[in-house]
Amino acid sequence: MTEVPKRRFAVAPFLVGVFLLLCALTFYYFAVLRVDYSKTALLDLRPYPDGVEYFGQAKAMLKGEGPSIQIGYDKLPSRYPLGYPALMLPWLKILPKADSVLAPFRTNQTLGLLMLLAVFGFYFYLAMPVMGGCATLLLATLPGFFTFCRSSMSDMSDSALVVVAFMFAYLGLKEERRWKIYLSAVFLGLSVNVRVQSLFFVPLLLAMPLFPVRGMRLRWFLHCAALPVVFALAASPVLVLNTIQFRSPLKTGYDFWIPYFSEHHQLFSVHYMANNAAMLLRELTLRPKLYGANIASFFGTGTYFVPAFILLTFLGLSFIRFDRFALCASITGLTSVTIILSHNYHLVDLRYYLPLLIVLVAVAVLPVTWAAKNLFSKKQGIAAVLIFVLFAAACFGYPSRSGSNKVETDRSQAWDALHFTNPPRQSTQLVAQRRFLEMFGRQPGIVLSDIDPVYLNALLPEQFVAAPIDGQHHFRFSETWHYGRPEAVALVKRGLDQSIPIYALFVSQENMKKNVSRLPALGGYDWLEQEAGTQPAVLRLVRVGFQDGGTNTGND
């Protein structure tokens, strides 16, 4: 008779935790997994050049060419590390070629789902299913989380690796298992291959020096010395690639493509801290911000966190037991925040704080679990109810600011997340690429276009080569590689010498009329429109007086 109540008591927290997990997964399904990207402009892989370079690297790696981007016939290094493109490879193999542009989004959607399950599994392993359910629901409804889960950026893959590194560091210190701290170093090192900024979290390696010293001090010292080696080995792919491409492990694609910025601007300075802190304060107080410069505006509402979540986090600080891991995590968090605040103001976006925001879910959930235990207490009942109100506000994302600065501050992030594709929009560049293949996909060709050349080369079949019309493109600031009008003329002449058709692709008739004068001009040849009046507009370079299946519309 006494076993039944005990069994009910043990099962009840598990059921509550699973229920909250299902709520989180349901929201994630409708806010992220169910997004119909054909009704968005995201398939253009904006903002440039991030998405297109990640995608271009992944397609090159799939072909066995190594992480690179293609412009014309040139295979060039990317600005960005190879980690996120490598994570796309399974999806590139699964998706049909016509839908390969979905690979960046499917990768982040998958990583977000795995992270939700990992967070619940982490707390379930610690025998805290209710806390796990609350943490999972807080994470799923965190605006920065679901926004970048449906993006083409590397922030989610970087955050996932950093968060898992925190998990294993905690377990290693709590259970006194060094191999788990080594795993933490591995995941942290792998995150550097996704985003170099993950180096800001290196103080997490202090978990090994803080490990309890028992027995021989020499053994403890050797483990402390071995941990940075493990971290360096995990981070070595990007360092080796940088050495091969730029002759230095500390140089990146930014030094190749935009050397002027690194040569004439300080990347870190205390003078940037005030402006960077002001960005955080504007987000917290729902004041207008530089919405156009906010990358989250491409994939969501432009909001990363809501005041209710921050208030829960501050309340959670009073529930933290100060132990070795708390010391390690505090040093890591304060160091990374200080470095980000001192980073160049024009480069810092609030997405740099995304890994920390996700880690802070573990702090924000502490008062919620306390409130669950004291909800029916006479002394703490009112406080518990107020905490649940904050928890509900954080999950609904209310109040908050969404969209442009003209929108009121009484928005709900959860509601806006579920209406992301309303109204529907069109991916003009993908439509132009697909329409071009329908018209001319059976033969090789050289395509000049204002559409990003890396984007086109990643999507077009191998028999096509895409390049800019002239020197007005995203890659014109390099001191090492140049492409302007002379290079465009040389590329066209090369195609003509090899009897390769030369095309010009514009997303619309208006765009064609505005930019047709920029096309290379060769004596004896003229640009003739193919299928006049259609969208997109396609021109072909033909001999004067010769028409090859197209309609001469009088472009002379």
ZAMARGU-4260 file (C-alpha; in steps of 0.2 Angstrom, whole numbers, plus 5000, padded with zeros to 4 digits):
<rodrens>
0) 5000/5000/5000 | 5014/5012/5004 | 5023/5009/4987 | 5009/5017/4977 | 5011/5035/4983
5) 5030/5034/4982 | 5028/5028/4964 | 5016/5043/4960 | 5028/5055/4968 | 5042/5049/4957
10) 5032/5049/4941 | 5024/5066/4943 | 5040/5077/4940 | 5044/5066/4925 | 5027/5069/4918
15) 5027/5087/4921 | 5044/5089/4913 | 5039/5079/4898 | 5023/5090/4896 | 5034/5105/4896
20) 5046/5097/4884 | 5031/5094/4872 | 5026/5112/4874 | 5043/5118/4869 | 5044/5106/4854
25) 5027/5111/4848 | 5031/5129/4848 | 5048/5125/4840 | 5039/5115/4826 | 5027/5129/4822
30) 5040/5143/4824 | 5055/5135/4816 | 5052/5118/4808 | 5036/5122/4799 | 5043/5138/4790
35) 5039/5138/4772 | 5055/5146/4765 | 5047/5147/4748 | 5036/5161/4755 | 5051/5171/4761
40) 5065/5180/4753 | 5078/5170/4764 | 5082/5159/4750 | 5093/5173/4743 | 5104/5169/4757
45) 5105/5187/4764 | 5113/5196/4772 | 5128/5196/4761 | 5141/5189/4761 | 5139/5178/4775
50) 5126/5165/4769 | 5132/5164/4752 | 5150/5161/4757 | 5145/5147/4769 | 5134/5139/4756
55) 5148/5141/4743 | 5160/5133/4754 | 5149/5118/4758 | 5146/5115/4739 | 5164/5115/4736
60) 5168/5103/4750 | 5154/5092/4743 | 5164/5091/4727 | 5180/5087/4736 | 5188/5104/4732
65) 5190/5110/4750 | 5182/5125/4758 | 5182/5138/4745 | 5171/5150/4735 | 5170/5152/4716
70) 5170/5168/4706 | 5171/5166/4688 | 5184/5152/4685 | 5194/5157/4701 | 5193/5146/4717
75) 5196/5158/4732 | 5196/5158/4751 | 5181/5163/4761 | 5180/5176/4775 | 5173/5163/4786
80) 5179/5147/4794 | 5174/5129/4788 | 5165/5122/4803 | 5147/5127/4798 | 5149/5123/4780
85) 5155/5105/4785 | 5139/5103/4796 | 5129/5106/4780 | 5136/5092/4771 | 5124/5078/4777
90) 5109/5089/4772 | 5117/5093/4755 | 5118/5074/4752 | 5100/5071/4757 | 5091/5086/4748
95) 5088/5085/4730 | 5100/5097/4720 | 5085/5109/4716 | 5083/5111/4734 | 5101/5112/4740
100) 5099/5130/4744 | 5089/5124/4759 | 5104/5115/4767 | 5110/5130/4778 | 5092/5132/4785
105) 5089/5113/4788 | 5106/5112/4797 | 5101/5126/4809 | 5084/5119/4811 | 5091/5102/4816
110) 5104/5109/4827 | 5091/5119/4837 | 5080/5103/4839 | 5095/5093/4845 | 5099/5107/4857
115) 5082/5107/4865 | 5083/5088/4867 | 5101/5090/4874 | 5095/5103/4887 | 5081/5092/4893
120) 5092/5076/4893 | 5105/5086/4903 | 5093/5090/4917 | 5085/5072/4916 | 5102/5065/4918
125) 5104/5076/4934 | 5086/5069/4940 | 5078/5086/4938 | 5065/5083/4924 | 5054/5098/4929
130) 5069/5110/4929 | 5073/5102/4912 | 5056/5105/4905 | 5056/5123/4911 | 5073/5126/4904
135) 5068/5119/4887 | 5053/5129/4886 | 5063/5145/4890 | 5076/5141/4877 | 5063/5137/4863
140) 5054/5154/4866 | 5070/5164/4868 | 5069/5176/4853 | 5088/5175/4848 | 5087/5156/4848
145) 5072/5153/4837 | 5077/5167/4826 | 5094/5159/4822 | 5087/5142/4821 | 5078/5147/4805
150) 5093/5157/4798 | 5107/5153/4786 | 5121/5160/4798 | 5133/5150/4809 | 5127/5157/4826
155) 5117/5142/4830 | 5130/5129/4827 | 5143/5139/4836 | 5131/5142/4851 | 5127/5123/4851
160) 5145/5118/4853 | 5149/5131/4866 | 5133/5126/4877 | 5138/5108/4876 | 5156/5113/4882
165) 5148/5121/4897 | 5137/5106/4900 | 5152/5094/4901 | 5163/5106/4911 | 5149/5106/4924
170) 5147/5087/4924 | 5166/5085/4925 | 5168/5096/4940 | 5152/5090/4949 | 5155/5071/4946
175) 5174/5073/4947 | 5177/5065/4930 | 5192/5073/4920 | 5187/5064/4904 | 5171/5075/4903
180) 5182/5091/4905 | 5192/5085/4891 | 5176/5083/4881 | 5172/5101/4885 | 5188/5106/4878
185) 5185/5096/4862 | 5168/5104/4859 | 5175/5122/4863 | 5189/5119/4851 | 5177/5113/4838
190) 5167/5129/4840 | 5182/5139/4835 | 5181/5131/4818 | 5163/5138/4817 | 5167/5155/4823
195) 5184/5162/4829 | 5175/5172/4842 | 5173/5157/4852 | 5190/5160/4858 | 5182/5172/4870
200) 5176/5157/4880 | 5193/5150/4883 | 5193/5153/4902 | 5181/5138/4902 | 5197/5128/4902
205) 5199/5133/4920 | 5188/5119/4924 | 5204/5108/4925 | 5214/5118/4936 | 5199/5120/4948
210) 5197/5101/4948 | 5200/5094/4966 | 5218/5090/4969 | 5219/5072/4976 | 5234/5061/4976
215) 5249/5067/4966 | 5250/5085/4961 | 5261/5080/4946 | 5246/5071/4939 | 5235/5086/4942
220) 5248/5097/4933 | 5250/5086/4918 | 5231/5086/4916 | 5231/5105/4917 | 5245/5105/4903
225) 5236/5092/4892 | 5219/5101/4892 | 5225/5116/4881 | 5233/5104/4869 | 5217/5095/4867
230) 5208/5111/4864 | 5221/5116/4851 | 5220/5100/4842 | 5201/5102/4841 | 5203/5120/4834
235) 5217/5115/4823 | 5208/5113/4806 | 5204/5131/4805 | 5221/5136/4810 | 5230/5124/4798
240) 5218/5130/4784 | 5223/5148/4788 | 5241/5144/4788 | 5239/5136/4770 | 5229/5150/4763
245) 5236/5165/4772 | 5253/5159/4778 | 5248/5162/4796 | 5236/5153/4808 | 5231/5170/4815
250) 5226/5178/4798 | 5208/5175/4791 | 5198/5178/4776 | 5195/5195/4782 | 5213/5200/4780
255) 5211/5193/4762 | 5195/5202/4757 | 5194/5218/4767 | 5212/5221/4773 | 5209/5240/4775
260) 5198/5238/4790 | 5210/5228/4800 | 5224/5239/4795 | 5216/5255/4799 | 5204/5251/4814
265) 5207/5244/4831 | 5198/5228/4833 | 5197/5230/4852 | 5197/5246/4863 | 5189/5252/4879
270) 5182/5266/4869 | 5170/5254/4860 | 5163/5248/4877 | 5151/5263/4879 | 5142/5261/4863
275) 5141/5242/4864 | 5134/5243/4881 | 5121/5256/4874 | 5115/5242/4862 | 5112/5230/4876
280) 5103/5243/4886 | 5092/5248/4871 | 5087/5230/4869 | 5083/5228/4887 | 5073/5244/4889
285) 5063/5242/4872 | 5070/5258/4865 | 5073/5261/4846 | 5089/5253/4839 | 5098/5252/4823
290) 5086/5240/4816 | 5094/5240/4799 | 5110/5234/4806 | 5102/5221/4816 | 5105/5204/4808
295) 5091/5196/4818 | 5079/5207/4807 | 5082/5196/4792 | 5076/5180/4801 | 5065/5186/4814
300) 5058/5202/4823 | 5075/5209/4826 | 5074/5205/4845 | 5086/5194/4854 | 5079/5194/4872
305) 5065/5201/4882 | 5066/5210/4899 | 5056/5197/4908 | 5070/5184/4903 | 5083/5196/4910
310) 5074/5199/4926 | 5072/5180/4929 | 5091/5179/4926 | 5095/5192/4939 | 5083/5183/4951
315) 5092/5167/4947 | 5109/5174/4952 | 5103/5173/4970 | 5099/5155/4969 | 5117/5150/4963
320) 5128/5140/4974 | 5145/5146/4973 | 5156/5131/4969 | 5170/5127/4957 | 5159/5127/4942
325) 5151/5143/4947 | 5168/5151/4948 | 5173/5144/4932 | 5157/5150/4923 | 5158/5167/4930
330) 5175/5170/4925 | 5171/5164/4907 | 5155/5174/4906 | 5163/5190/4913 | 5179/5188/4902
335) 5168/5185/4886 | 5156/5200/4889 | 5171/5211/4893 | 5179/5206/4876 | 5163/5208/4866
340) 5160/5225/4874 | 5177/5231/4869 | 5176/5224/4851 | 5174/5236/4837 | 5157/5244/4838
345) 5153/5243/4819 | 5156/5224/4819 | 5147/5219/4835 | 5129/5213/4833 | 5120/5206/4848
350) 5121/5189/4840 | 5139/5188/4848 | 5130/5186/4865 | 5119/5172/4859 | 5129/5158/4867
355) 5129/5167/4883 | 5110/5170/4882 | 5108/5152/4880 | 5119/5147/4894 | 5109/5160/4905
360) 5094/5149/4903 | 5101/5138/4916 | 5101/5153/4928 | 5084/5160/4923 | 5076/5143/4927
365) 5082/5142/4945 | 5069/5154/4952 | 5055/5145/4942 | 5059/5128/4950 | 5059/5136/4967
370) 5042/5144/4963 | 5036/5127/4958 | 5041/5120/4975 | 5033/5134/4985 | 5018/5138/4975
375) 5006/5132/4988 | 5017/5139/5003 | 5008/5152/5014 | 5024/5162/5016 | 5032/5161/4999
380) 5016/5159/4988 | 5014/5177/4982 | 5033/5177/4977 | 5031/5161/4968 | 5016/5167/4958
385) 5025/5183/4953 | 5040/5172/4947 | 5027/5162/4937 | 5021/5178/4929 | 5038/5182/4924
390) 5041/5165/4917 | 5025/5166/4907 | 5030/5183/4901 | 5047/5177/4896 | 5040/5162/4886
395) 5027/5173/4877 | 5040/5186/4874 | 5029/5200/4881 | 5031/5215/4882 | 5044/5217/4868
400) 5047/5227/4852 | 5046/5218/4835 | 5049/5224/4817 | 5054/5242/4813 | 5056/5256/4826
405) 5038/5262/4823 | 5030/5246/4829 | 5024/5247/4847 | 5032/5239/4862 | 5017/5228/4867
410) 5022/5214/4855 | 5023/5196/4859 | 5038/5187/4852 | 5029/5170/4853 | 5015/5177/4842
415) 5026/5185/4830 | 5037/5170/4828 | 5022/5160/4823 | 5017/5173/4809 | 5035/5174/4802
420) 5029/5171/4784 | 5015/5183/4784 | 5014/5191/4772 | 5023/5180/4760 | 5038/5186/4751
425) 5048/5181/4735 | 5066/5175/4733 | 5069/5185/4717 | 5087/5179/4715 | 5083/5161/4717
430) 5068/5163/4705 | 5080/5171/4692 | 5092/5157/4694 | 5079/5143/4691 | 5071/5152/4677
435) 5088/5154/4668 | 5091/5135/4670 | 5074/5131/4663 | 5078/5142/4647 | 5097/5137/4645
440) 5101/5123/4657 | 5105/5110/4643 | 5122/5119/4637 | 5137/5127/4646 | 5139/5145/4647
445) 5146/5160/4656 | 5134/5171/4666 | 5137/5189/4670 | 5125/5196/4683 | 5123/5207/4698
450) 5117/5192/4708 | 5131/5187/4720 | 5143/5176/4709 | 5146/5164/4724 | 5128/5161/4726
455) 5126/5158/4707 | 5141/5147/4706 | 5135/5136/4720 | 5118/5134/4713 | 5121/5132/4694
460) 5127/5116/4686 | 5146/5114/4684 | 5145/5118/4665 | 5141/5136/4670 | 5152/5149/4677
465) 5145/5165/4685 | 5154/5182/4687 | 5150/5200/4691 | 5146/5212/4677 | 5160/5224/4682
470) 5169/5230/4697 | 5153/5234/4707 | 5152/5219/4718 | 5154/5213/4737 | 5172/5207/4734
475) 5180/5222/4727 | 5190/5227/4742 | 5204/5214/4741 | 5221/5220/4738 | 5226/5202/4732
480) 5212/5197/4720 | 5204/5210/4708 | 5189/5209/4696 | 5183/5224/4687 | 5178/5229/4669
485) 5195/5223/4661 | 5193/5206/4669 | 5175/5205/4664 | 5180/5208/4646 | 5194/5195/4647
490) 5182/5182/4654 | 5170/5186/4639 | 5184/5185/4626 | 5189/5168/4634 | 5171/5161/4632
495) 5170/5167/4614 | 5187/5159/4610 | 5180/5143/4617 | 5163/5145/4608 | 5155/5146/4625
500) 5138/5155/4626 | 5139/5172/4635 | 5123/5177/4645 | 5118/5192/4656 | 5106/5188/4670
505) 5095/5202/4678 | 5082/5199/4691 | 5069/5210/4682 | 5066/5221/4667 | 5069/5236/4677
510) 5085/5230/4684 | 5091/5226/4666 | 5086/5243/4659 | 5096/5251/4673 | 5112/5241/4671
515) 5113/5235/4654 | 5125/5249/4650 | 5138/5241/4662 | 5139/5225/4652 | 5156/5223/4643
520) 5156/5230/4625 | 5165/5220/4611 | 5166/5226/4593 | 5156/5216/4581 | 5145/5209/4596
525) 5128/5215/4603 | 5118/5210/4619 | 5101/5203/4613 | 5087/5200/4625 | 5080/5182/4625
530) 5061/5180/4627 | 5058/5199/4628 | 5048/5206/4642 | 5049/5191/4654 | 5055/5191/4672
535) 5069/5188/4675 | 5078/5197/4660 | 5091/5187/4651 | 5103/5194/4637 | 5115/5184/4626
540) 5130/5191/4617 | 5129/5187/4599 | 5137/5194/4583 | 5129/5209/4576 | 5114/5205/4565
545) 5114/5187/4571 | 5099/5180/4582 | 5101/5164/4591 | 5083/5159/4595 | 5080/5175/4605
550) 5070/5190/4601 | 5080/5206/4595 | 5071/5220/4605 | 5082/5233/4598 | 5095/5234/4611
555) 5109/5243/4602
</rodrens>
